[in-house]
Amino acid sequence: MLKIGILSTLFGPYQVAGEDGVRGAKLALKEFGYRAGGHDLEVDIEGTNAMGASATQACENLANKGVKLFVGPLSGDEAIAVRLFANEHPASTFVNGGSASQPMFNPAENFFMFNATGAQLMTGLGKYCYETLGFRRIATIGEAYSFPFAQIGGFALDFTNHGGEISNFIWCALGTTDYENNIGEIPDDVDAVYSTLGGTDGLNFLEQFRVKHGNTLPLVAGSIFGDQSLLTSVKHHAEMLKGVVSASTHADNIDTRAWNDFLEMYRNTYPVEERFYAPSFFAFTYYTSMKALLLALDAVDGDITKVQDALKALVFESPVGKVRLDHHRTAIIDTFINEIRQTETGELYTHMLQRIPETNVTFGMSDDDYMEIGDFSVHRMPGMKKQRTLQDVLAAAKKKAKKDRA
């Protein structure tokens, strides 16, 4: 019997995303009959709340139960914490679930990432917005933690490299409910607003954005703002969301046998009241990650002391095409530029506009050139007129708080 631990956000603003991540992981386990490498599999699931400390605690709980094979976590800051835990447990193997923070570019030796980083997923979206949609000036909004940093930084890099301008970077806290001040920071002269908000954050933002701007100011979606984990619950905002472009690991309507088989398996396995219209970003990434681990276990006959070497060499077909790792143990994978559309029955879905083949974590740059960019953060973004220090950010926050009190 081999034990596998799954970490997913089953509490907090990303709960519904985490639940679909677990559904995706279970699809891979079902496909393998809960056996790999000649061994039956025992699965233990630990819930987290999108914070690093909760992910560390989940890892410790699983390790105390004798788990040495981990799949997860889901959120960006969680993965940074898990990477530190992985460094302290070199005999254990960690396969990322859905986290896509930029610092995962160079994870621990025993941490493997078969999904793209949030920045990598933005490959081509900025160019599409500039050249095809004609957007010249865009404001961005996202929560101030590592995944939105990656998404907004990747988008800003692509958009500004093609001639666009980011008017301002608007940040909020994870779990924000009142976006009035954030929405008030959007300049009147922008062509669109790019949002990375997901889960209940995305829902709350949409409700309040609609009151302020209606359908008059176009939106551009990050990977989870234009994802079934949000779209399924915001069909009443269809007129505002139809035509919004996004970028992700997949599109809901890819016309291939592999994708349609995966879509059918997802829909047939879970009743309609327990799932989304189509597999979410997280169902897809957790399915792919779990499948990678099971294939590696098969390759070494269940010998967990050899599974890390097997993961490094693994090349396999996901529902959207070939997946392999680079020398940083991060994925080289096709990514997709999509448009939100609506079915005749009212379901919102993502329609593929472009497929970007074999994107990698460094946007095709050399490692040295990529490292010069540095990690994206609240005070370091491509196109930022002035690269601010943390002290500048804190001073601006104090000034704003004083003005709000006045």
Contacts in CASP RR format, 6 or more apart in sequence:
PFRMAT RR
TARGET T0000
AUTHOR 0000-0000-0000
METHOD contacts of the structure
MODEL  1
MLKIGILSTLFGPYQVAGEDGVRGAKLALKEFGYRAGGHDLEVDIEGTNA
MGASATQACENLANKGVKLFVGPLSGDEAIAVRLFANEHPASTFVNGGSA
SQPMFNPAENFFMFNATGAQLMTGLGKYCYETLGFRRIATIGEAYSFPFA
QIGGFALDFTNHGGEISNFIWCALGTTDYENNIGEIPDDVDAVYSTLGGT
DGLNFLEQFRVKHGNTLPLVAGSIFGDQSLLTSVKHHAEMLKGVVSASTH
ADNIDTRAWNDFLEMYRNTYPVEERFYAPSFFAFTYYTSMKALLLALDAV
DGDITKVQDALKALVFESPVGKVRLDHHRTAIIDTFINEIRQTETGELYT
HMLQRIPETNVTFGMSDDDYMEIGDFSVHRMPGMKKQRTLQDVLAAAKKK
AKKDRA
1 39 0 8 1.000
1 40 0 8 1.000
1 41 0 8 1.000
1 42 0 8 1.000
2 36 0 8 1.000
2 37 0 8 1.000
2 39 0 8 1.000
2 40 0 8 1.000
2 41 0 8 1.000
2 42 0 8 1.000
2 69 0 8 1.000
2 297 0 8 1.000
2 302 0 8 1.000
2 304 0 8 1.000
3 41 0 8 1.000
3 42 0 8 1.000
3 43 0 8 1.000
3 44 0 8 1.000
3 65 0 8 1.000
3 66 0 8 1.000
3 67 0 8 1.000
3 68 0 8 1.000
3 69 0 8 1.000
4 41 0 8 1.000
4 42 0 8 1.000
4 43 0 8 1.000
4 44 0 8 1.000
4 67 0 8 1.000
4 69 0 8 1.000
4 70 0 8 1.000
4 71 0 8 1.000
4 290 0 8 1.000
4 293 0 8 1.000
5 43 0 8 1.000
5 44 0 8 1.000
5 45 0 8 1.000
5 46 0 8 1.000
5 62 0 8 1.000
5 67 0 8 1.000
5 69 0 8 1.000
5 70 0 8 1.000
5 71 0 8 1.000
6 22 0 8 1.000
6 25 0 8 1.000
6 43 0 8 1.000
6 44 0 8 1.000
6 45 0 8 1.000
6 46 0 8 1.000
6 70 0 8 1.000
6 71 0 8 1.000
6 72 0 8 1.000
6 286 0 8 1.000
6 290 0 8 1.000
7 46 0 8 1.000
7 47 0 8 1.000
7 48 0 8 1.000
7 55 0 8 1.000
7 58 0 8 1.000
7 59 0 8 1.000
7 62 0 8 1.000
7 70 0 8 1.000
7 71 0 8 1.000
7 72 0 8 1.000
7 73 0 8 1.000
7 74 0 8 1.000
7 78 0 8 1.000
7 82 0 8 1.000
7 97 0 8 1.000
8 18 0 8 1.000
8 19 0 8 1.000
8 21 0 8 1.000
8 22 0 8 1.000
8 25 0 8 1.000
8 45 0 8 1.000
8 46 0 8 1.000
8 47 0 8 1.000
8 48 0 8 1.000
8 72 0 8 1.000
8 73 0 8 1.000
8 74 0 8 1.000
8 97 0 8 1.000
8 282 0 8 1.000
8 286 0 8 1.000
9 15 0 8 1.000
9 17 0 8 1.000
9 18 0 8 1.000
9 47 0 8 1.000
9 48 0 8 1.000
9 49 0 8 1.000
9 50 0 8 1.000
9 73 0 8 1.000
9 74 0 8 1.000
9 75 0 8 1.000
9 78 0 8 1.000
10 18 0 8 1.000
10 19 0 8 1.000
10 22 0 8 1.000
10 45 0 8 1.000
10 47 0 8 1.000
10 48 0 8 1.000
11 47 0 8 1.000
11 48 0 8 1.000
11 49 0 8 1.000
11 54 0 8 1.000
12 49 0 8 1.000
12 50 0 8 1.000
12 175 0 8 1.000
12 200 0 8 1.000
13 50 0 8 1.000
13 174 0 8 1.000
13 175 0 8 1.000
13 198 0 8 1.000
13 199 0 8 1.000
13 200 0 8 1.000
13 201 0 8 1.000
14 50 0 8 1.000
14 74 0 8 1.000
14 75 0 8 1.000
14 198 0 8 1.000
14 199 0 8 1.000
14 229 0 8 1.000
16 199 0 8 1.000
16 229 0 8 1.000
16 233 0 8 1.000
17 74 0 8 1.000
17 198 0 8 1.000
17 199 0 8 1.000
17 224 0 8 1.000
17 229 0 8 1.000
17 280 0 8 1.000
17 281 0 8 1.000
17 282 0 8 1.000
18 74 0 8 1.000
18 282 0 8 1.000
20 228 0 8 1.000
20 229 0 8 1.000
20 275 0 8 1.000
20 276 0 8 1.000
20 279 0 8 1.000
20 280 0 8 1.000
20 282 0 8 1.000
20 283 0 8 1.000
21 74 0 8 1.000
21 97 0 8 1.000
21 98 0 8 1.000
21 280 0 8 1.000
21 282 0 8 1.000
21 283 0 8 1.000
21 285 0 8 1.000
21 286 0 8 1.000
21 287 0 8 1.000
22 45 0 8 1.000
22 286 0 8 1.000
23 266 0 8 1.000
23 269 0 8 1.000
23 270 0 8 1.000
23 274 0 8 1.000
23 275 0 8 1.000
23 283 0 8 1.000
23 286 0 8 1.000
24 266 0 8 1.000
24 279 0 8 1.000
24 282 0 8 1.000
24 283 0 8 1.000
24 284 0 8 1.000
24 286 0 8 1.000
24 287 0 8 1.000
24 290 0 8 1.000
25 71 0 8 1.000
25 97 0 8 1.000
25 286 0 8 1.000
25 287 0 8 1.000
25 289 0 8 1.000
25 290 0 8 1.000
26 269 0 8 1.000
27 262 0 8 1.000
27 265 0 8 1.000
27 266 0 8 1.000
27 269 0 8 1.000
27 283 0 8 1.000
27 287 0 8 1.000
28 286 0 8 1.000
28 287 0 8 1.000
28 288 0 8 1.000
28 290 0 8 1.000
28 291 0 8 1.000
28 294 0 8 1.000
29 41 0 8 1.000
29 43 0 8 1.000
29 290 0 8 1.000
29 294 0 8 1.000
30 269 0 8 1.000
31 265 0 8 1.000
31 291 0 8 1.000
32 41 0 8 1.000
32 291 0 8 1.000
32 294 0 8 1.000
34 40 0 8 1.000
34 41 0 8 1.000
34 43 0 8 1.000
35 41 0 8 1.000
36 293 0 8 1.000
36 294 0 8 1.000
36 297 0 8 1.000
36 298 0 8 1.000
36 302 0 8 1.000
37 297 0 8 1.000
37 298 0 8 1.000
37 300 0 8 1.000
37 301 0 8 1.000
37 302 0 8 1.000
38 298 0 8 1.000
38 301 0 8 1.000
38 302 0 8 1.000
39 297 0 8 1.000
39 302 0 8 1.000
44 62 0 8 1.000
44 65 0 8 1.000
44 67 0 8 1.000
46 58 0 8 1.000
46 59 0 8 1.000
46 61 0 8 1.000
46 62 0 8 1.000
47 54 0 8 1.000
47 58 0 8 1.000
48 54 0 8 1.000
48 55 0 8 1.000
48 57 0 8 1.000
48 58 0 8 1.000
48 73 0 8 1.000
48 74 0 8 1.000
48 75 0 8 1.000
48 78 0 8 1.000
50 74 0 8 1.000
50 75 0 8 1.000
50 76 0 8 1.000
50 77 0 8 1.000
50 78 0 8 1.000
50 174 0 8 1.000
51 75 0 8 1.000
51 77 0 8 1.000
51 78 0 8 1.000
52 75 0 8 1.000
52 77 0 8 1.000
52 78 0 8 1.000
52 80 0 8 1.000
52 81 0 8 1.000
53 81 0 8 1.000
54 78 0 8 1.000
55 73 0 8 1.000
55 75 0 8 1.000
55 77 0 8 1.000
55 78 0 8 1.000
55 79 0 8 1.000
55 81 0 8 1.000
55 82 0 8 1.000
55 85 0 8 1.000
56 81 0 8 1.000
56 82 0 8 1.000
56 84 0 8 1.000
56 85 0 8 1.000
58 73 0 8 1.000
59 70 0 8 1.000
59 82 0 8 1.000
59 85 0 8 1.000
59 89 0 8 1.000
60 85 0 8 1.000
62 70 0 8 1.000
63 89 0 8 1.000
63 92 0 8 1.000
67 92 0 8 1.000
68 91 0 8 1.000
68 92 0 8 1.000
68 93 0 8 1.000
68 304 0 8 1.000
69 92 0 8 1.000
69 93 0 8 1.000
69 95 0 8 1.000
69 293 0 8 1.000
69 297 0 8 1.000
69 304 0 8 1.000
69 307 0 8 1.000
70 82 0 8 1.000
70 92 0 8 1.000
70 93 0 8 1.000
70 94 0 8 1.000
70 95 0 8 1.000
71 95 0 8 1.000
71 96 0 8 1.000
71 97 0 8 1.000
71 286 0 8 1.000
71 289 0 8 1.000
71 290 0 8 1.000
71 293 0 8 1.000
72 78 0 8 1.000
72 79 0 8 1.000
72 82 0 8 1.000
72 94 0 8 1.000
72 95 0 8 1.000
72 96 0 8 1.000
72 97 0 8 1.000
72 98 0 8 1.000
72 99 0 8 1.000
72 286 0 8 1.000
72 289 0 8 1.000
73 79 0 8 1.000
73 82 0 8 1.000
73 96 0 8 1.000
73 97 0 8 1.000
73 98 0 8 1.000
73 99 0 8 1.000
74 97 0 8 1.000
74 98 0 8 1.000
74 99 0 8 1.000
74 282 0 8 1.000
74 286 0 8 1.000
75 99 0 8 1.000
75 145 0 8 1.000
75 147 0 8 1.000
76 99 0 8 1.000
76 100 0 8 1.000
76 101 0 8 1.000
76 104 0 8 1.000
76 145 0 8 1.000
76 146 0 8 1.000
76 147 0 8 1.000
77 101 0 8 1.000
77 145 0 8 1.000
77 146 0 8 1.000
77 147 0 8 1.000
78 99 0 8 1.000
79 96 0 8 1.000
79 98 0 8 1.000
79 99 0 8 1.000
79 101 0 8 1.000
79 104 0 8 1.000
79 107 0 8 1.000
79 146 0 8 1.000
80 101 0 8 1.000
80 103 0 8 1.000
80 104 0 8 1.000
80 146 0 8 1.000
82 94 0 8 1.000
82 99 0 8 1.000
82 111 0 8 1.000
83 94 0 8 1.000
83 103 0 8 1.000
83 104 0 8 1.000
83 107 0 8 1.000
83 108 0 8 1.000
83 111 0 8 1.000
84 108 0 8 1.000
85 94 0 8 1.000
86 92 0 8 1.000
86 94 0 8 1.000
86 107 0 8 1.000
86 108 0 8 1.000
86 110 0 8 1.000
86 111 0 8 1.000
87 108 0 8 1.000
89 110 0 8 1.000
90 109 0 8 1.000
90 110 0 8 1.000
91 110 0 8 1.000
91 305 0 8 1.000
92 110 0 8 1.000
93 110 0 8 1.000
93 112 0 8 1.000
93 293 0 8 1.000
93 304 0 8 1.000
93 307 0 8 1.000
93 308 0 8 1.000
93 311 0 8 1.000
94 108 0 8 1.000
94 110 0 8 1.000
94 111 0 8 1.000
94 112 0 8 1.000
95 111 0 8 1.000
95 112 0 8 1.000
95 113 0 8 1.000
95 114 0 8 1.000
95 289 0 8 1.000
95 290 0 8 1.000
95 292 0 8 1.000
95 293 0 8 1.000
95 311 0 8 1.000
96 104 0 8 1.000
96 107 0 8 1.000
96 111 0 8 1.000
96 112 0 8 1.000
96 113 0 8 1.000
96 114 0 8 1.000
96 115 0 8 1.000
96 285 0 8 1.000
96 289 0 8 1.000
97 115 0 8 1.000
97 282 0 8 1.000
97 285 0 8 1.000
97 286 0 8 1.000
97 289 0 8 1.000
98 115 0 8 1.000
98 281 0 8 1.000
98 282 0 8 1.000
98 285 0 8 1.000
98 286 0 8 1.000
98 289 0 8 1.000
99 147 0 8 1.000
100 115 0 8 1.000
100 116 0 8 1.000
100 117 0 8 1.000
100 118 0 8 1.000
100 120 0 8 1.000
100 121 0 8 1.000
100 147 0 8 1.000
100 150 0 8 1.000
100 151 0 8 1.000
100 223 0 8 1.000
101 117 0 8 1.000
101 118 0 8 1.000
101 146 0 8 1.000
101 147 0 8 1.000
101 149 0 8 1.000
101 150 0 8 1.000
102 117 0 8 1.000
102 118 0 8 1.000
102 119 0 8 1.000
102 146 0 8 1.000
102 149 0 8 1.000
102 150 0 8 1.000
102 153 0 8 1.000
102 375 0 8 1.000
102 376 0 8 1.000
103 146 0 8 1.000
103 375 0 8 1.000
104 111 0 8 1.000
104 113 0 8 1.000
104 117 0 8 1.000
104 330 0 8 1.000
105 117 0 8 1.000
105 328 0 8 1.000
105 330 0 8 1.000
105 361 0 8 1.000
105 362 0 8 1.000
105 370 0 8 1.000
106 328 0 8 1.000
107 113 0 8 1.000
107 328 0 8 1.000
107 329 0 8 1.000
107 330 0 8 1.000
109 308 0 8 1.000
109 329 0 8 1.000
110 308 0 8 1.000
111 329 0 8 1.000
112 292 0 8 1.000
112 308 0 8 1.000
112 311 0 8 1.000
112 312 0 8 1.000
112 325 0 8 1.000
112 329 0 8 1.000
113 325 0 8 1.000
113 329 0 8 1.000
113 330 0 8 1.000
113 331 0 8 1.000
114 285 0 8 1.000
114 288 0 8 1.000
114 289 0 8 1.000
114 292 0 8 1.000
114 323 0 8 1.000
114 325 0 8 1.000
114 331 0 8 1.000
114 333 0 8 1.000
115 249 0 8 1.000
115 285 0 8 1.000
115 288 0 8 1.000
115 289 0 8 1.000
115 331 0 8 1.000
115 333 0 8 1.000
116 249 0 8 1.000
116 330 0 8 1.000
116 331 0 8 1.000
116 333 0 8 1.000
116 335 0 8 1.000
116 359 0 8 1.000
116 361 0 8 1.000
117 150 0 8 1.000
117 330 0 8 1.000
117 361 0 8 1.000
118 147 0 8 1.000
118 150 0 8 1.000
118 151 0 8 1.000
118 154 0 8 1.000
118 223 0 8 1.000
119 150 0 8 1.000
119 151 0 8 1.000
119 153 0 8 1.000
119 154 0 8 1.000
119 157 0 8 1.000
119 361 0 8 1.000
119 363 0 8 1.000
119 376 0 8 1.000
120 335 0 8 1.000
120 359 0 8 1.000
120 360 0 8 1.000
120 361 0 8 1.000
120 363 0 8 1.000
121 151 0 8 1.000
121 222 0 8 1.000
121 223 0 8 1.000
121 247 0 8 1.000
121 248 0 8 1.000
121 249 0 8 1.000
121 335 0 8 1.000
121 359 0 8 1.000
122 151 0 8 1.000
122 153 0 8 1.000
122 154 0 8 1.000
122 155 0 8 1.000
122 157 0 8 1.000
122 158 0 8 1.000
122 222 0 8 1.000
122 247 0 8 1.000
123 158 0 8 1.000
123 247 0 8 1.000
123 335 0 8 1.000
123 356 0 8 1.000
123 359 0 8 1.000
123 363 0 8 1.000
124 158 0 8 1.000
124 247 0 8 1.000
124 337 0 8 1.000
124 354 0 8 1.000
124 356 0 8 1.000
125 155 0 8 1.000
125 158 0 8 1.000
125 159 0 8 1.000
125 220 0 8 1.000
125 222 0 8 1.000
125 245 0 8 1.000
125 246 0 8 1.000
125 247 0 8 1.000
125 337 0 8 1.000
126 155 0 8 1.000
126 158 0 8 1.000
126 159 0 8 1.000
126 162 0 8 1.000
127 158 0 8 1.000
127 159 0 8 1.000
127 161 0 8 1.000
127 162 0 8 1.000
128 245 0 8 1.000
128 337 0 8 1.000
128 353 0 8 1.000
128 354 0 8 1.000
129 135 0 8 1.000
129 138 0 8 1.000
129 159 0 8 1.000
129 192 0 8 1.000
129 220 0 8 1.000
129 245 0 8 1.000
130 136 0 8 1.000
130 159 0 8 1.000
130 162 0 8 1.000
130 163 0 8 1.000
130 164 0 8 1.000
131 162 0 8 1.000
133 192 0 8 1.000
133 218 0 8 1.000
133 245 0 8 1.000
134 191 0 8 1.000
135 159 0 8 1.000
135 164 0 8 1.000
135 191 0 8 1.000
135 192 0 8 1.000
135 218 0 8 1.000
135 220 0 8 1.000
136 163 0 8 1.000
136 164 0 8 1.000
136 165 0 8 1.000
136 191 0 8 1.000
137 164 0 8 1.000
137 165 0 8 1.000
137 166 0 8 1.000
137 167 0 8 1.000
137 187 0 8 1.000
137 189 0 8 1.000
137 190 0 8 1.000
137 191 0 8 1.000
138 159 0 8 1.000
138 164 0 8 1.000
138 165 0 8 1.000
138 166 0 8 1.000
138 167 0 8 1.000
138 190 0 8 1.000
138 191 0 8 1.000
138 192 0 8 1.000
138 193 0 8 1.000
138 194 0 8 1.000
138 220 0 8 1.000
139 166 0 8 1.000
139 167 0 8 1.000
139 168 0 8 1.000
139 169 0 8 1.000
139 170 0 8 1.000
139 185 0 8 1.000
139 186 0 8 1.000
139 187 0 8 1.000
139 190 0 8 1.000
139 192 0 8 1.000
139 193 0 8 1.000
139 194 0 8 1.000
140 152 0 8 1.000
140 155 0 8 1.000
140 156 0 8 1.000
140 166 0 8 1.000
140 168 0 8 1.000
140 169 0 8 1.000
140 170 0 8 1.000
140 193 0 8 1.000
140 194 0 8 1.000
140 195 0 8 1.000
140 196 0 8 1.000
141 170 0 8 1.000
141 171 0 8 1.000
141 172 0 8 1.000
141 182 0 8 1.000
141 186 0 8 1.000
141 193 0 8 1.000
141 194 0 8 1.000
141 195 0 8 1.000
141 196 0 8 1.000
141 197 0 8 1.000
141 205 0 8 1.000
142 148 0 8 1.000
142 152 0 8 1.000
142 170 0 8 1.000
142 171 0 8 1.000
142 172 0 8 1.000
142 195 0 8 1.000
142 196 0 8 1.000
142 197 0 8 1.000
143 171 0 8 1.000
143 172 0 8 1.000
143 173 0 8 1.000
143 174 0 8 1.000
143 175 0 8 1.000
143 176 0 8 1.000
143 196 0 8 1.000
143 197 0 8 1.000
143 201 0 8 1.000
144 171 0 8 1.000
144 172 0 8 1.000
144 173 0 8 1.000
144 174 0 8 1.000
144 378 0 8 1.000
145 174 0 8 1.000
147 196 0 8 1.000
148 196 0 8 1.000
149 375 0 8 1.000
149 376 0 8 1.000
149 377 0 8 1.000
149 378 0 8 1.000
150 376 0 8 1.000
151 196 0 8 1.000
151 222 0 8 1.000
151 223 0 8 1.000
152 169 0 8 1.000
152 194 0 8 1.000
152 196 0 8 1.000
152 376 0 8 1.000
152 381 0 8 1.000
153 376 0 8 1.000
153 381 0 8 1.000
153 382 0 8 1.000
154 363 0 8 1.000
154 376 0 8 1.000
154 382 0 8 1.000
155 194 0 8 1.000
155 220 0 8 1.000
155 222 0 8 1.000
156 166 0 8 1.000
156 169 0 8 1.000
156 381 0 8 1.000
156 382 0 8 1.000
156 383 0 8 1.000
156 384 0 8 1.000
157 363 0 8 1.000
157 373 0 8 1.000
157 382 0 8 1.000
159 166 0 8 1.000
160 166 0 8 1.000
160 382 0 8 1.000
160 383 0 8 1.000
161 382 0 8 1.000
165 383 0 8 1.000
166 381 0 8 1.000
166 382 0 8 1.000
166 383 0 8 1.000
166 384 0 8 1.000
167 187 0 8 1.000
167 189 0 8 1.000
167 190 0 8 1.000
168 185 0 8 1.000
168 187 0 8 1.000
169 378 0 8 1.000
169 381 0 8 1.000
169 384 0 8 1.000
170 182 0 8 1.000
170 185 0 8 1.000
170 186 0 8 1.000
171 378 0 8 1.000
172 179 0 8 1.000
172 182 0 8 1.000
172 197 0 8 1.000
172 201 0 8 1.000
174 201 0 8 1.000
175 200 0 8 1.000
175 201 0 8 1.000
176 182 0 8 1.000
176 201 0 8 1.000
176 204 0 8 1.000
176 205 0 8 1.000
177 204 0 8 1.000
178 204 0 8 1.000
178 208 0 8 1.000
179 204 0 8 1.000
179 205 0 8 1.000
179 208 0 8 1.000
179 209 0 8 1.000
180 208 0 8 1.000
181 404 0 8 1.000
182 205 0 8 1.000
183 205 0 8 1.000
183 208 0 8 1.000
183 209 0 8 1.000
183 212 0 8 1.000
183 213 0 8 1.000
184 212 0 8 1.000
186 193 0 8 1.000
186 213 0 8 1.000
186 217 0 8 1.000
190 217 0 8 1.000
191 218 0 8 1.000
192 217 0 8 1.000
192 218 0 8 1.000
192 219 0 8 1.000
192 220 0 8 1.000
193 209 0 8 1.000
193 217 0 8 1.000
193 218 0 8 1.000
193 219 0 8 1.000
193 220 0 8 1.000
194 219 0 8 1.000
194 220 0 8 1.000
194 221 0 8 1.000
194 222 0 8 1.000
195 202 0 8 1.000
195 205 0 8 1.000
195 219 0 8 1.000
195 220 0 8 1.000
195 221 0 8 1.000
195 222 0 8 1.000
195 225 0 8 1.000
196 222 0 8 1.000
196 223 0 8 1.000
196 224 0 8 1.000
196 225 0 8 1.000
197 205 0 8 1.000
197 224 0 8 1.000
197 225 0 8 1.000
198 224 0 8 1.000
198 225 0 8 1.000
198 227 0 8 1.000
198 229 0 8 1.000
198 230 0 8 1.000
199 224 0 8 1.000
199 229 0 8 1.000
199 230 0 8 1.000
202 225 0 8 1.000
202 230 0 8 1.000
203 230 0 8 1.000
203 233 0 8 1.000
203 234 0 8 1.000
206 234 0 8 1.000
206 237 0 8 1.000
206 240 0 8 1.000
206 241 0 8 1.000
209 219 0 8 1.000
209 240 0 8 1.000
210 237 0 8 1.000
210 240 0 8 1.000
214 240 0 8 1.000
215 239 0 8 1.000
215 240 0 8 1.000
218 244 0 8 1.000
219 225 0 8 1.000
219 240 0 8 1.000
219 241 0 8 1.000
219 244 0 8 1.000
220 244 0 8 1.000
220 245 0 8 1.000
220 246 0 8 1.000
221 244 0 8 1.000
221 245 0 8 1.000
221 246 0 8 1.000
221 340 0 8 1.000
222 246 0 8 1.000
222 247 0 8 1.000
222 248 0 8 1.000
223 246 0 8 1.000
223 247 0 8 1.000
223 248 0 8 1.000
223 249 0 8 1.000
223 281 0 8 1.000
224 230 0 8 1.000
224 281 0 8 1.000
225 246 0 8 1.000
226 241 0 8 1.000
226 244 0 8 1.000
226 246 0 8 1.000
226 248 0 8 1.000
226 338 0 8 1.000
226 340 0 8 1.000
226 350 0 8 1.000
227 246 0 8 1.000
227 248 0 8 1.000
227 280 0 8 1.000
227 281 0 8 1.000
227 350 0 8 1.000
228 252 0 8 1.000
228 276 0 8 1.000
228 277 0 8 1.000
228 278 0 8 1.000
228 279 0 8 1.000
228 280 0 8 1.000
228 281 0 8 1.000
228 349 0 8 1.000
229 276 0 8 1.000
229 280 0 8 1.000
229 281 0 8 1.000
229 282 0 8 1.000
231 241 0 8 1.000
231 276 0 8 1.000
231 277 0 8 1.000
231 340 0 8 1.000
231 348 0 8 1.000
231 349 0 8 1.000
231 350 0 8 1.000
232 276 0 8 1.000
232 277 0 8 1.000
232 347 0 8 1.000
232 348 0 8 1.000
234 241 0 8 1.000
234 348 0 8 1.000
235 342 0 8 1.000
235 346 0 8 1.000
235 347 0 8 1.000
235 348 0 8 1.000
238 342 0 8 1.000
238 346 0 8 1.000
238 348 0 8 1.000
241 340 0 8 1.000
241 348 0 8 1.000
242 340 0 8 1.000
242 341 0 8 1.000
242 342 0 8 1.000
242 348 0 8 1.000
243 339 0 8 1.000
243 340 0 8 1.000
243 341 0 8 1.000
244 339 0 8 1.000
244 340 0 8 1.000
245 337 0 8 1.000
245 338 0 8 1.000
245 339 0 8 1.000
245 340 0 8 1.000
245 353 0 8 1.000
246 337 0 8 1.000
246 338 0 8 1.000
246 339 0 8 1.000
246 340 0 8 1.000
246 350 0 8 1.000
247 335 0 8 1.000
247 336 0 8 1.000
247 337 0 8 1.000
247 338 0 8 1.000
248 281 0 8 1.000
248 335 0 8 1.000
248 336 0 8 1.000
248 338 0 8 1.000
248 350 0 8 1.000
249 281 0 8 1.000
249 284 0 8 1.000
249 285 0 8 1.000
249 320 0 8 1.000
249 333 0 8 1.000
249 335 0 8 1.000
249 336 0 8 1.000
250 259 0 8 1.000
250 279 0 8 1.000
250 281 0 8 1.000
250 284 0 8 1.000
250 319 0 8 1.000
250 320 0 8 1.000
250 336 0 8 1.000
251 336 0 8 1.000
251 338 0 8 1.000
251 350 0 8 1.000
251 351 0 8 1.000
251 352 0 8 1.000
252 263 0 8 1.000
252 277 0 8 1.000
252 278 0 8 1.000
252 338 0 8 1.000
252 349 0 8 1.000
252 350 0 8 1.000
252 351 0 8 1.000
253 349 0 8 1.000
253 350 0 8 1.000
253 351 0 8 1.000
253 352 0 8 1.000
254 260 0 8 1.000
254 319 0 8 1.000
254 320 0 8 1.000
254 336 0 8 1.000
254 352 0 8 1.000
256 320 0 8 1.000
258 317 0 8 1.000
258 318 0 8 1.000
258 319 0 8 1.000
258 320 0 8 1.000
258 321 0 8 1.000
259 319 0 8 1.000
259 320 0 8 1.000
261 319 0 8 1.000
262 279 0 8 1.000
262 284 0 8 1.000
262 287 0 8 1.000
262 319 0 8 1.000
263 278 0 8 1.000
263 279 0 8 1.000
263 319 0 8 1.000
266 275 0 8 1.000
266 278 0 8 1.000
266 279 0 8 1.000
266 283 0 8 1.000
267 275 0 8 1.000
276 283 0 8 1.000
277 347 0 8 1.000
277 348 0 8 1.000
277 349 0 8 1.000
278 349 0 8 1.000
279 287 0 8 1.000
284 318 0 8 1.000
284 319 0 8 1.000
284 320 0 8 1.000
287 319 0 8 1.000
288 318 0 8 1.000
288 319 0 8 1.000
288 323 0 8 1.000
291 316 0 8 1.000
291 318 0 8 1.000
292 311 0 8 1.000
292 314 0 8 1.000
292 316 0 8 1.000
292 323 0 8 1.000
293 307 0 8 1.000
293 311 0 8 1.000
295 310 0 8 1.000
295 314 0 8 1.000
295 316 0 8 1.000
296 307 0 8 1.000
296 310 0 8 1.000
296 311 0 8 1.000
296 314 0 8 1.000
297 304 0 8 1.000
297 307 0 8 1.000
297 310 0 8 1.000
299 310 0 8 1.000
299 314 0 8 1.000
300 306 0 8 1.000
300 307 0 8 1.000
300 309 0 8 1.000
300 310 0 8 1.000
311 325 0 8 1.000
311 329 0 8 1.000
312 325 0 8 1.000
312 329 0 8 1.000
314 324 0 8 1.000
314 325 0 8 1.000
315 322 0 8 1.000
315 323 0 8 1.000
315 324 0 8 1.000
316 322 0 8 1.000
316 323 0 8 1.000
317 323 0 8 1.000
318 333 0 8 1.000
320 333 0 8 1.000
320 334 0 8 1.000
320 336 0 8 1.000
321 333 0 8 1.000
321 334 0 8 1.000
322 333 0 8 1.000
322 334 0 8 1.000
323 331 0 8 1.000
323 332 0 8 1.000
323 333 0 8 1.000
324 331 0 8 1.000
324 332 0 8 1.000
325 331 0 8 1.000
325 332 0 8 1.000
326 332 0 8 1.000
326 360 0 8 1.000
326 361 0 8 1.000
328 361 0 8 1.000
330 360 0 8 1.000
330 361 0 8 1.000
331 361 0 8 1.000
332 358 0 8 1.000
332 359 0 8 1.000
332 360 0 8 1.000
333 358 0 8 1.000
333 359 0 8 1.000
334 355 0 8 1.000
334 356 0 8 1.000
334 357 0 8 1.000
334 358 0 8 1.000
334 359 0 8 1.000
335 355 0 8 1.000
335 356 0 8 1.000
335 359 0 8 1.000
336 350 0 8 1.000
336 352 0 8 1.000
336 353 0 8 1.000
336 354 0 8 1.000
336 355 0 8 1.000
336 356 0 8 1.000
337 352 0 8 1.000
337 353 0 8 1.000
337 354 0 8 1.000
337 355 0 8 1.000
337 356 0 8 1.000
338 350 0 8 1.000
338 351 0 8 1.000
338 352 0 8 1.000
338 353 0 8 1.000
339 350 0 8 1.000
339 351 0 8 1.000
339 353 0 8 1.000
340 348 0 8 1.000
340 349 0 8 1.000
340 350 0 8 1.000
340 351 0 8 1.000
341 348 0 8 1.000
341 349 0 8 1.000
341 350 0 8 1.000
341 351 0 8 1.000
342 348 0 8 1.000
342 349 0 8 1.000
343 349 0 8 1.000
361 370 0 8 1.000
362 369 0 8 1.000
362 370 0 8 1.000
363 370 0 8 1.000
364 370 0 8 1.000
373 382 0 8 1.000
374 380 0 8 1.000
376 382 0 8 1.000
378 393 0 8 1.000
379 387 0 8 1.000
379 388 0 8 1.000
379 389 0 8 1.000
379 390 0 8 1.000
379 392 0 8 1.000
379 393 0 8 1.000
380 387 0 8 1.000
380 388 0 8 1.000
388 396 0 8 1.000
END
